[in-house]
Amino acid sequence: MIEARRLHILRAVADHRTVTAAAAALYLTPSAVSQQLTALEQETGHRLVERGAKGVRLTPAGEILLGHTHEVLAQLERAEAELAAYSAGEAGTVAVASFATGIAQVVAPALTRLARSAPGIRVRVLDAEGDASLPMVLDRLVDVAVAVEYRGAPPADDPRLTPFPLYAEPFDAVVPVGHRLAGAAEVPLADLAKDAWIGPYPGNPCHDVVVLACESAGFQPRLEHSSDDFRAVVALASAGAGVALVPRSALRGVDLAGVVVRPVDGVAPTRRVFAAVRRGAEGHPLIRPVLEALAEAGR
């Protein structure tokens, strides 16, 4: 008989690629993770992992078991959801991880709606970059992620997650008031090829959007200044340090005195924001109202 908790450990090792990282995510010691993997191999009668200089990888038998693990854990999530539904009406806490603008755009408005429609649900909000919240969901640190599509993100059909589109927004060009294109109605990205750029750090999903947009326009942006805080990005542009692409919602409430904001000529780069939960958890009576409130706020 295979123990479900050992399947959690197998998936964590597959996700994090090292025993140490998986142990940290599961709040276990590396020794405990190794012992559980050994016990799982004994239960299945197969070698499931191979250790190498670069970490741990699954064997073919391990990959087979991982595929079933996604289904088993999703079914267990559904079982928990149905059991919770049996006790529907109980108050509870739902943890939501979101990047800062997502908190302002949809999470905070969702809290206002939930205060009226489901006052028994307490939402705990954690600020996490758009690429960090999905691993937090998979590691069971939070229940819901508000994330941004990015290169390397789990695909829409990932067996571990169920995504829910929330909203999409364009990036606008931000240039200093004295810039040669400050008077243009729209800014062609190709005309900014020789400028210094200000943008998020690599790893931030918005960094990917900026780089891909510039690559599509035929150039690599010369990123001379980096910040994940768009207020800082705008302040640097205002000081004449360079140009930037900023999500439209991130410009709300920001001091724009020293910059000009213009739409991008042609197809504007866009960030797509979605919520995600562990597959099978979308029917949980505490999580479902949160997803509905996020969707309403996104609309």
C-alpha positions, 0 to 999 in steps of 0.5 A: 500500500502506497502512502499518500504523504510519500507521494507528496514528497515524490512530487516535491522532489520532482518540482524542486530537483534536490532533496534539500530544497524539497525538504525545506518546502515541506518543513522536513529534514533532508534525512526525513525526505530521503527516508520517505523516498526509500520507503516509497521505493520499497513499497513500489518495488522500483527505484524512483530517483537517481542522485547526481552532481546536479541534484535528483531526477526521477527514473522512468519508473518514478516518472510513471508514478509521478503521473499517477501522483498528480491524479491521486493528489487531485482526487484527495483535494476533491475529497477534502473539498467534499468533506468540507462541503458537508460542513458548509457554512463553517468559517475558515481561512484562505491564504492568497499569494499575489504580486503587489499590483494584483493585490490592488487590482483584484485581491483587495476588491475581492476582500470587500466583496467577500466581507458582504457575501461570505463574512465567515471567510478570512483571507490572509494575503501574502505579497509574492512576485508573479513567478513565486506564488505558483510554487507556494500553492504547489508547496501548500504554503497558500491556497490561491495564487494570483500570478502572471503568465511568464516563460517557464510557468506551468502550462494551462493543462498542468495536472497539478493546477487549475487556472482561472483567467482574471484580466489582461492589461497592456504595457505603456511606454514611459519616457522622460518629458524631454525625450524625442518621442514625448510628443508622439501619440503612440511610441514605436518600440523600434524607435527606442532601440538605442535608448537606455532602459529601466526594467524589472530584474530577470526572473520577474515575469514583467522582465520577460514581457519587456524583453520579448516585446523588444525582441519582436521589435528587432532589438535587445533592450539595453537594461542599465537600471533594474527595479521590481518596484514600478514607482522606482522605474518611473522615478528613474525615467523622470530623472532621465535615466532611460525609458521603460515599459510599465503595466498600465495598472502599475501607473495608477497613483504614481507621480508622473510629473517628470515623464510622458506615458504613451501607448505602444504603436501596434500590438501592445505587450500585455501581461495576463493575470490569472488565479490558480489553485491545486487541481481538485481544490477549486470546489472547496467551499472556502476556496470557491467563493474566493475564486468567484470574488477574484473573477468578479473583481477581474471583470 
